[in-house]
Amino acid sequence: MTTALPNPSRQRLIMVLKWLLAVGILAGLYHMSGDNLAKLKERQILWSMFAVALAIRLVSLMATFTRWRMLVRGIGLPLSFRETFRLGMLGEACNLMGPGAVGGDLVKAALLAKDHTNRMASVLATVFLDRVLGMWALFVLGAFASLSPAGTKPGPELQWAVWTLWGGAAVGLIGIGLMFVPAFTHSRLMHWLTTWKFVGRIVKELMDSIQLYQGKPQVVLGAAGLGLVGHFGFLASFYFCALSLHQGQVIPGFIDHVVGLPLPEALSAAVPTPGGVGALEGAVAWFYQQHQQSTVPDSTKEQLATALGNGVLTALGYRLTMLVLGAVGIVYYLSSRGEIRRAVKEVDGESGEDTALSQATAPPLECAAR
């Protein structure tokens, strides 16, 4: 089936609505924690801790870029470290300007595929599997951190989140094991799942990507390992952002952040606001508030409001690290707009397939192309 280009006017309307949603969420958070946010000027910000958070995020990004490079080279396509960094930073820039975290990944795929148009499906498969492995690694880190005695015992409000992490980690582990069994990926069950109305195309994309790596377990396991390293760094960066902002405040500890942040991170990638704006801040604020209730079950309204405000500030601090490093990507983006435009047009003209991934991320591609 030929992929139809979205209507530009409709694209702009959708983007405006997504920004309105993001602004609405942020306005609601400010209404609930405005007093605490106003006291920020009275706090001593430890810029040294913020610098550590920034450095850790950069290292984590490099691990993430290398993870995708490993998957790309695993299907026989050349990709240098220099080009990996360039495409990775371009993806970061697009993530800041497009909805969700997948838009930047698809832009990377389009730029890589422009020299390999006959392997567009394979390139998209690397992006899809890279995202799946990254999300699985995030859940695994949170699940195993919940076993640490150094963490706060979660209350009823957070216990369901811990079970969600364990469920996601277990399902992912089983899936990774089954992906190396051709009899499973070619089974009638998987073929039947591809016919489902809402998840069928996603299952097909996943199966197509898995089949490229059967017989290459070292590639997938290596990419999964880099996923663990990268996401551990992102969570550590989040914690150092908290340390830079909340001297003298009661905040979740490091282990608590590793347990409590995977779901907010996942939510920020799923909610259709530009760059997850609003969604991440709201989810982190909720986590801080629930942690306060887990620590002090009879917390006052003032304590809960303070915890919520601290969560919003932490998320905003972490977003600042994203903006600082994303600025490097924007420099690449501004110097590559013509290349991106041509790559998107070539991919759209050559692929001829309506993939689940391209459908899910068409808006940021069109935005980047302009």
Backbone torsions as a table, in degrees:
resi	resn	phi	psi	omega
1	MET	NA	137.4	-178.8
2	THR	-79.9	136.8	-179.4
3	THR	-78.6	124.6	179.1
4	ALA	-88.1	132.5	177.5
5	LEU	-70.1	136.5	179.5
6	PRO	-64.6	151.3	176.7
7	ASN	-67.6	126.8	-176.2
8	PRO	-57.9	-40.9	-179.5
9	SER	-64.5	-41.2	178.4
10	ARG	-65.8	-38.4	177.2
11	GLN	-57.9	-48.0	-178.6
12	ARG	-64.4	-38.5	178.7
13	LEU	-63.3	-44.0	179.4
14	ILE	-62.2	-42.7	179.6
15	MET	-63.5	-41.4	177.9
16	VAL	-61.3	-42.9	179.2
17	LEU	-63.4	-37.4	179.3
18	LYS	-68.4	-38.2	176.0
19	TRP	-67.5	-37.2	177.1
20	LEU	-63.2	-38.6	176.9
21	LEU	-63.1	-44.6	179.5
22	ALA	-61.6	-46.4	-179.9
23	VAL	-64.7	-37.9	178.1
24	GLY	-62.5	-42.5	178.2
25	ILE	-63.4	-45.3	-179.7
26	LEU	-63.5	-38.7	178.9
27	ALA	-63.8	-40.5	177.9
28	GLY	-63.7	-41.1	178.2
29	LEU	-64.9	-40.4	178.8
30	TYR	-64.5	-38.5	178.5
31	HIS	-61.7	-37.4	-177.1
32	MET	-81.1	-23.8	-174.6
33	SER	-133.4	23.4	-176.2
34	GLY	-59.1	-41.0	-178.9
35	ASP	-61.5	-42.1	-179.3
36	ASN	-70.1	-37.6	178.6
37	LEU	-65.8	-34.1	-179.5
38	ALA	-67.0	-23.9	-179.3
39	LYS	-81.7	0.1	-178.0
40	LEU	-58.4	-36.7	-177.6
41	LYS	-65.5	-18.0	179.0
42	GLU	-86.4	-9.9	-178.4
43	ARG	-90.4	152.4	175.1
44	GLN	-91.5	114.6	-179.6
45	ILE	-86.6	126.2	178.5
46	LEU	-89.2	95.8	-176.9
47	TRP	-67.7	-23.9	177.3
48	SER	-64.5	-38.6	177.6
49	MET	-68.6	-36.4	177.4
50	PHE	-66.1	-37.7	177.9
51	ALA	-63.5	-38.8	176.9
52	VAL	-63.2	-44.0	178.8
53	ALA	-60.0	-40.6	-179.8
54	LEU	-65.6	-43.5	-179.6
55	ALA	-65.2	-41.9	-179.8
56	ILE	-64.6	-40.3	179.2
57	ARG	-62.9	-39.6	179.0
58	LEU	-62.1	-45.3	178.2
59	VAL	-61.9	-39.9	-179.6
60	SER	-66.4	-38.5	175.9
61	LEU	-61.7	-40.5	179.0
62	MET	-62.8	-38.8	177.0
63	ALA	-64.2	-39.2	178.8
64	THR	-66.8	-43.0	177.8
65	PHE	-61.6	-42.3	-178.9
66	THR	-66.5	-32.2	177.2
67	ARG	-60.7	-46.5	178.9
68	TRP	-66.3	-40.3	178.5
69	ARG	-58.4	-39.9	179.4
70	MET	-62.7	-41.4	179.1
71	LEU	-68.6	-38.6	179.2
72	VAL	-65.0	-47.0	179.9
73	ARG	-68.0	-23.9	178.7
74	GLY	-66.7	-21.6	177.2
75	ILE	-103.0	13.9	172.4
76	GLY	88.6	13.1	178.5
77	LEU	-98.2	135.4	179.4
78	PRO	-75.0	141.5	177.7
79	LEU	-158.1	111.3	-177.4
80	SER	-77.5	163.9	177.1
81	PHE	-64.2	-37.9	-179.9
82	ARG	-63.4	-46.0	179.1
83	GLU	-68.7	-33.7	176.1
84	THR	-60.3	-44.0	179.8
85	PHE	-65.2	-43.4	-179.5
86	ARG	-61.7	-48.7	-179.5
87	LEU	-66.1	-36.9	178.8
88	GLY	-63.6	-44.1	179.6
89	MET	-69.4	-33.6	173.6
90	LEU	-61.9	-41.0	177.1
91	GLY	-61.8	-40.2	177.0
92	GLU	-60.8	-42.8	179.6
93	ALA	-62.8	-43.1	-179.6
94	CYS	-67.9	-31.9	176.9
95	ASN	-64.1	-31.7	178.8
96	LEU	-72.3	-25.8	-174.1
97	MET	-106.5	-13.9	-177.0
98	GLY	-114.9	169.6	-178.6
99	PRO	-76.9	126.5	174.7
100	GLY	78.2	-177.1	-175.0
101	ALA	-99.8	-5.4	-175.4
102	VAL	-88.0	-22.5	-177.2
103	GLY	-56.6	-45.7	178.5
104	GLY	-62.4	-35.3	178.7
105	ASP	-63.9	-40.5	-178.4
106	LEU	-71.4	-32.1	174.3
107	VAL	-63.8	-42.5	175.5
108	LYS	-58.0	-43.6	-178.8
109	ALA	-63.5	-41.1	-179.8
110	ALA	-62.7	-41.6	-179.7
111	LEU	-68.5	-37.5	177.3
112	LEU	-69.5	-38.7	-174.6
113	ALA	-75.0	-14.4	-177.6
114	LYS	-63.0	-25.4	176.9
115	ASP	-97.1	-1.7	-179.0
116	HIS	-140.6	54.5	-174.2
117	THR	-62.5	-23.9	178.7
118	ASN	-76.8	-5.6	-179.5
119	ARG	-124.2	31.8	-178.1
120	MET	-58.2	-42.8	-179.1
121	ALA	-61.9	-38.4	179.4
122	SER	-66.8	-41.4	179.2
123	VAL	-63.4	-44.3	177.2
124	LEU	-61.9	-34.1	179.2
125	ALA	-64.3	-37.0	178.4
126	THR	-64.3	-38.5	178.5
127	VAL	-65.0	-44.8	-177.7
128	PHE	-63.7	-48.2	-179.1
129	LEU	-66.7	-35.9	177.9
130	ASP	-60.0	-43.3	179.4
131	ARG	-67.2	-40.3	179.7
132	VAL	-63.9	-46.7	-179.6
133	LEU	-64.0	-38.0	178.4
134	GLY	-64.2	-43.5	179.4
135	MET	-65.8	-39.4	178.1
136	TRP	-62.4	-43.4	179.8
137	ALA	-60.5	-38.9	179.0
138	LEU	-61.8	-43.6	179.6
139	PHE	-67.8	-39.5	-179.9
140	VAL	-62.0	-44.6	179.7
141	LEU	-59.7	-46.8	179.8
142	GLY	-64.3	-40.5	-178.1
143	ALA	-64.0	-48.8	-177.6
144	PHE	-71.5	-31.3	176.3
145	ALA	-64.7	-27.7	-179.5
146	SER	-66.6	-15.8	178.1
147	LEU	-83.6	-13.2	-175.9
148	SER	-70.3	132.7	176.9
149	PRO	-70.1	-12.7	-179.3
150	ALA	-76.8	-15.2	-179.1
151	GLY	-85.6	164.4	176.4
152	THR	-77.6	135.9	177.8
153	LYS	-65.8	120.1	-176.3
154	PRO	-68.0	140.8	175.0
155	GLY	-81.2	-176.9	-179.1
156	PRO	-57.6	-30.6	-177.2
157	GLU	-69.6	-27.7	-177.5
158	LEU	-105.5	-14.3	-175.7
159	GLN	-62.3	-36.5	179.5
160	TRP	-64.9	-32.6	178.3
161	ALA	-66.6	-37.9	178.3
162	VAL	-64.5	-43.0	178.6
163	TRP	-65.5	-33.5	176.0
164	THR	-63.6	-41.1	177.9
165	LEU	-61.9	-45.1	179.6
166	TRP	-65.2	-39.2	178.5
167	GLY	-63.6	-45.1	178.4
168	GLY	-64.3	-39.8	179.0
169	ALA	-65.0	-42.1	-178.7
170	ALA	-68.0	-45.2	179.0
171	VAL	-61.1	-41.3	179.3
172	GLY	-64.3	-41.7	179.7
173	LEU	-64.0	-43.4	177.4
174	ILE	-62.2	-42.5	179.8
175	GLY	-62.7	-41.4	178.7
176	ILE	-63.6	-38.2	178.1
177	GLY	-66.0	-43.6	-177.6
178	LEU	-70.3	-23.6	-177.2
179	MET	-65.8	-18.8	179.0
180	PHE	-91.3	6.4	-179.6
181	VAL	-109.4	100.1	-177.7
182	PRO	-55.5	-34.6	-179.1
183	ALA	-61.2	-29.3	179.6
184	PHE	-79.1	-46.5	-176.9
185	THR	-67.5	-21.6	178.6
186	HIS	-105.2	13.4	-175.7
187	SER	-75.1	164.1	177.4
188	ARG	-64.3	-32.9	179.4
189	LEU	-60.1	-47.7	-178.9
190	MET	-66.5	-38.8	177.2
191	HIS	-62.5	-39.4	178.7
192	TRP	-64.8	-40.2	-179.7
193	LEU	-64.3	-30.9	179.8
194	THR	-69.0	-13.8	179.4
195	THR	-90.9	-5.3	-179.4
196	TRP	-66.3	147.1	-171.7
197	LYS	-63.8	-47.8	-172.1
198	PHE	-97.7	-34.2	-175.7
199	VAL	-105.6	-4.8	-174.7
200	GLY	-58.4	-46.2	-178.4
201	ARG	-67.4	-36.0	178.2
202	ILE	-65.2	-44.1	177.9
203	VAL	-60.6	-41.6	179.3
204	LYS	-62.8	-44.1	178.2
205	GLU	-59.8	-43.4	-179.1
206	LEU	-65.3	-43.2	179.4
207	MET	-64.6	-39.3	177.9
208	ASP	-62.3	-40.7	-179.6
209	SER	-70.6	-38.2	-179.3
210	ILE	-63.1	-42.2	-176.1
211	GLN	-62.7	-24.3	178.5
212	LEU	-69.0	-22.0	-174.0
213	TYR	-111.2	3.5	176.3
214	GLN	-65.1	130.2	-173.7
215	GLY	91.6	-0.9	178.6
216	LYS	-129.0	57.1	-176.7
217	PRO	-61.9	-29.3	-178.3
218	GLN	-64.0	-31.3	178.9
219	VAL	-68.5	-48.7	-177.9
220	VAL	-66.5	-43.8	-179.9
221	LEU	-65.5	-38.6	176.9
222	GLY	-64.2	-41.6	178.3
223	ALA	-65.3	-38.8	177.7
224	ALA	-64.2	-39.7	177.4
225	GLY	-62.7	-42.3	177.2
226	LEU	-66.3	-31.4	175.4
227	GLY	-62.2	-41.3	177.9
228	LEU	-63.8	-43.7	179.4
229	VAL	-62.8	-47.7	-177.2
230	GLY	-61.9	-47.7	-177.0
231	HIS	-72.8	-29.9	173.5
232	PHE	-61.5	-40.5	177.8
233	GLY	-65.3	-42.1	178.9
234	PHE	-60.8	-42.8	179.8
235	LEU	-67.5	-37.6	176.3
236	ALA	-65.4	-39.3	177.3
237	SER	-60.7	-40.8	177.7
238	PHE	-59.1	-43.6	-177.6
239	TYR	-65.0	-41.8	179.8
240	PHE	-68.5	-29.4	171.7
241	CYS	-62.7	-40.3	177.6
242	ALA	-63.5	-43.4	179.5
243	LEU	-62.4	-33.9	-178.1
244	SER	-70.5	-21.9	-172.6
245	LEU	-107.3	-23.0	-165.7
246	HIS	-121.6	45.1	175.2
247	GLN	-63.9	127.6	-178.9
248	GLY	84.3	-1.9	179.2
249	GLN	-99.6	153.0	174.8
250	VAL	-87.0	112.5	-179.0
251	ILE	-131.6	163.6	176.3
252	PRO	-60.3	147.6	178.3
253	GLY	-78.3	-178.0	-176.9
254	PHE	-61.1	-49.0	179.8
255	ILE	-61.8	-38.6	178.3
256	ASP	-61.5	-38.3	177.0
257	HIS	-65.2	-40.3	-179.5
258	VAL	-65.7	-34.0	178.7
259	VAL	-78.1	-41.2	-170.0
260	GLY	-88.7	-17.9	-174.0
261	LEU	-92.0	-21.1	-179.8
262	PRO	-55.1	-43.9	-179.9
263	LEU	-66.6	-43.1	173.0
264	PRO	-59.5	-38.0	177.4
265	GLU	-62.9	-45.0	179.6
266	ALA	-64.3	-39.8	-179.9
267	LEU	-63.8	-40.0	-178.5
268	SER	-64.7	-27.0	177.6
269	ALA	-81.0	-21.2	-175.5
270	ALA	-95.2	-32.6	-177.6
271	VAL	-72.9	130.3	-174.2
272	PRO	-79.3	59.4	169.6
273	THR	-114.0	152.4	-177.7
274	PRO	-58.0	117.7	179.8
275	GLY	65.3	16.0	-177.7
276	GLY	71.9	16.6	-178.5
277	VAL	-59.5	132.3	-179.2
278	GLY	89.9	-47.2	-179.1
279	ALA	-65.5	-46.1	179.7
280	LEU	-64.4	-46.6	-178.4
281	GLU	-61.3	-43.5	179.7
282	GLY	-65.3	-41.6	-178.5
283	ALA	-68.8	-39.5	178.1
284	VAL	-67.6	-39.4	177.1
285	ALA	-61.0	-41.5	177.6
286	TRP	-62.0	-43.5	179.7
287	PHE	-61.4	-45.2	179.5
288	TYR	-61.3	-40.3	-179.2
289	GLN	-67.1	-42.1	178.7
290	GLN	-68.5	-33.4	175.7
291	HIS	-64.7	-38.8	176.9
292	GLN	-60.8	-42.4	178.9
293	GLN	-68.4	-33.6	177.5
294	SER	-67.8	-36.4	-178.8
295	THR	-77.5	-44.8	-179.7
296	VAL	-127.7	91.7	-175.8
297	PRO	-54.7	-32.4	-179.0
298	ASP	-100.6	40.5	179.9
299	SER	-60.4	143.4	177.4
300	THR	-78.3	167.2	177.4
301	LYS	-61.5	-35.4	179.6
302	GLU	-66.4	-40.2	178.5
303	GLN	-65.8	-41.0	178.7
304	LEU	-66.7	-38.7	178.2
305	ALA	-65.4	-38.9	178.0
306	THR	-64.9	-42.3	178.8
307	ALA	-62.4	-42.3	178.8
308	LEU	-61.9	-45.3	178.9
309	GLY	-62.5	-39.6	177.8
310	ASN	-63.7	-36.2	178.1
311	GLY	-65.9	-42.1	178.2
312	VAL	-62.1	-44.0	-179.7
313	LEU	-63.3	-41.0	179.0
314	THR	-61.9	-45.1	179.8
315	ALA	-63.9	-38.5	178.0
316	LEU	-67.2	-37.1	176.0
317	GLY	-63.5	-42.3	178.1
318	TYR	-66.4	-37.7	178.2
319	ARG	-64.5	-30.0	176.8
320	LEU	-63.6	-37.8	175.8
321	THR	-63.9	-36.4	177.2
322	MET	-63.7	-40.7	-178.5
323	LEU	-69.6	-39.9	-179.6
324	VAL	-61.2	-50.0	-179.8
325	LEU	-74.5	-31.3	177.3
326	GLY	-65.3	-26.1	177.9
327	ALA	-61.7	-33.8	175.6
328	VAL	-63.7	-42.7	178.6
329	GLY	-64.8	-34.7	179.7
330	ILE	-65.2	-34.1	175.5
331	VAL	-61.2	-45.9	175.6
332	TYR	-60.4	-41.0	-176.8
333	TYR	-63.1	-47.1	-177.9
334	LEU	-63.9	-30.7	179.7
335	SER	-86.4	-3.9	-175.4
336	SER	-125.8	15.5	-175.0
337	ARG	-60.8	-41.2	178.8
338	GLY	-63.6	-41.7	179.0
339	GLU	-63.7	-41.8	179.4
340	ILE	-63.7	-43.8	-179.2
341	ARG	-59.9	-46.3	-179.9
342	ARG	-65.9	-39.9	-178.4
343	ALA	-64.0	-42.7	-179.8
344	VAL	-63.7	-42.5	179.9
345	LYS	-65.3	-41.1	179.7
346	GLU	-65.5	-43.0	-179.8
347	VAL	-63.9	-43.7	-179.9
348	ASP	-64.5	-35.2	-178.1
349	GLY	-79.6	-28.7	-174.0
350	GLU	-93.4	-31.1	-171.3
351	SER	-66.6	-45.6	177.7
352	GLY	64.9	6.4	-179.5
353	GLU	-120.5	145.3	178.6
354	ASP	-98.9	89.9	-175.3
355	THR	-88.2	154.4	179.4
356	ALA	-62.9	-38.4	-178.1
357	LEU	-67.9	-43.7	-179.1
358	SER	-67.0	-36.1	177.3
359	GLN	-64.4	-40.5	-176.9
360	ALA	-69.6	-21.6	-173.8
361	THR	-124.5	20.5	179.7
362	ALA	-60.1	-40.4	-178.0
363	PRO	-57.3	-50.3	-179.8
364	PRO	-65.7	-30.2	177.4
365	LEU	-64.5	-44.8	179.7
366	GLU	-65.0	-39.3	178.1
367	CYS	-61.6	-43.8	-179.8
368	ALA	-66.3	-36.9	-177.1
369	ALA	-65.0	-28.7	179.8
370	ARG	-84.6	NA	NA
